[in-house]
Amino acid sequence: MTEKTKQEYQVIIIGGGPAGLTAGLYTSRARLSSLLIERGLVGGQIADAELVENYPGFAQGISGLELGQLMHQQATKYGLNTVIAEVTGIELKGEEKVVKTTKSDFTTKAVIIASGSERRKLGIPGEENLTGRGVSYCATCDAPFFKDKPVAVVGGGNAAITEALYLAKFASRVIVIHRRDQLRASRILEERALAEPKIEFQWNSVVEGIEGEEMVKRLSLHQVTTGKKSTLDVAGVFIAIGLKPNTDFLKGVLPLDEAGYIITNDKMETELPGIFAAGDIRQNSPRQAITAAGDGATAAIFAEKFISQ
Ligand SMILES: Cc1cc2nc3c(=O)[nH]c(=O)nc-3n(C[C@H](O)[C@H](O)[C@H](O)COP(=O)(O)OP(=O)(O)OC[C@H]3O[C@@H](n4cnc5c(N)ncnc54)[C@H](O)[C@@H]3O)c2cc1C
């Protein structure tokens, strides 16, 4: 890890997930002095994926942790600098941008925001220690691991029902656990879910705990209207109760959509000249490693054009 070497860079990238690391690879190869600022583990969310089977080029799949590390090594080889610190704000000083962090302030001409999003957690016993071992936040990523096995989906909005419909292609049963007595998903998704024989609903219910030693075995449930407690045997549980974009440090700097995501055009430009956004942080992102990487490359290419103008 290359710690702070200087205070001024041509490009600063916020976030070391697939979007930020790809942006860093492109800006470094373009010979722009580039700094990537990451507050946690380089690799971003993908580092939590036990096995990534849908990133092209790895026919046997690859662990998410290794994929993130390889991306970082590749970008570092071409000169990307990395600082481990949390970005707390961005200040605009004419054409110059000051990126404020918990370690130091850095100035730059162009900023690529790739700070991603976080899955909202249930915050119940078993959730953290069984993540990646039956507890998942991404059906597109993990559904094939549950072929012919029973799984649960927690949530009742569009994300939860989309996950349930996708899981129904693989799992033997999909039990949607929702704390209300009706879904919040769009009518069309609801109709599809109700027509899918593999999908069942457990209404007015909350999950209180996830049990299992090596892998998820069962859920403990609480029926909120009757107060009845029960258990449900499943091999996996997909938690889809929403996402939280990592944009707290942008309040008052950049307009965000209602849910807190950044709006860009197809060059990854935001409303502010020289500020780009890439990956899961963008409004309507498909939230996949490959799409985040693609956004990062696009943002870097247009950031380079912006700097050279
Ligand atoms: C368990 C799991 C499994 C997954 N499996 C797959 C899969 O198999 N295939 C697939 O395509 N996708 C998968 N995904 C989704 C994929 O990981 C994301 O779509 C992708 O990582 C998004 O990349 P990103 O760079 O936009 O954001 P992120 O990966 O979220 O990276 C953002 C980074 O920014 C950092 N950051 C945030 N705020 C700040 C700040 N203020 N200062 C400094 N740093 C900050 C974060 O720490 C993070 O490292 C999975 C996700 C999870 C959680």
The ligand as an ORCA input file, in Angstrom:
! r2SCAN-3c Opt
* xyz 0 1
  C     -21.577    -10.599     -0.782
  C     -21.565     -9.983     -2.158
  C     -21.363    -10.789     -3.244
  C     -21.344    -10.233     -4.518
  N     -21.116    -11.077     -5.570
  C     -21.042    -10.557     -6.817
  C     -20.762    -11.407     -7.939
  O     -20.611    -12.618     -7.799
  N     -20.697    -10.821     -9.148
  C     -20.884     -9.485     -9.346
  O     -20.774     -9.020    -10.487
  N     -21.158     -8.667     -8.313
  C     -21.253     -9.171     -7.058
  N     -21.541     -8.351     -6.006
  C     -21.803     -6.921     -6.275
  C     -20.467     -6.171     -6.507
  O     -19.603     -6.444     -5.443
  C     -20.718     -4.660     -6.613
  O     -21.619     -4.387     -7.646
  C     -19.401     -3.936     -6.883
  O     -18.453     -4.201     -5.890
  C     -19.632     -2.426     -6.961
  O     -18.385     -1.830     -7.167
  P     -18.128     -0.291     -6.815
  O     -16.676     -0.092     -7.059
  O     -19.102      0.549     -7.520
  O     -18.473     -0.132     -5.277
  P     -17.990     -0.941     -3.984
  O     -17.536     -2.291     -4.311
  O     -19.101     -0.749     -3.009
  O     -16.707     -0.134     -3.506
  C     -16.829      1.136     -2.938
  C     -15.647      1.364     -2.028
  O     -15.675      2.721     -1.582
  C     -15.265      2.768     -0.230
  N     -15.800      3.982      0.364
  C     -17.107      4.310      0.586
  N     -17.199      5.534      1.157
  C     -15.928      5.988      1.303
  C     -15.366      7.190      1.841
  N     -16.145      8.173      2.349
  N     -14.025      7.323      1.851
  C     -13.212      6.347      1.330
  N     -13.696      5.181      0.812
  C     -15.033      5.016      0.797
  C     -15.861      1.492      0.373
  O     -15.146      1.116      1.539
  C     -15.680      0.501     -0.774
  O     -14.468     -0.202     -0.670
  C     -21.551     -8.843     -4.713
  C     -21.764     -8.034     -3.603
  C     -21.777     -8.589     -2.337
  C     -22.006     -7.691     -1.137
*
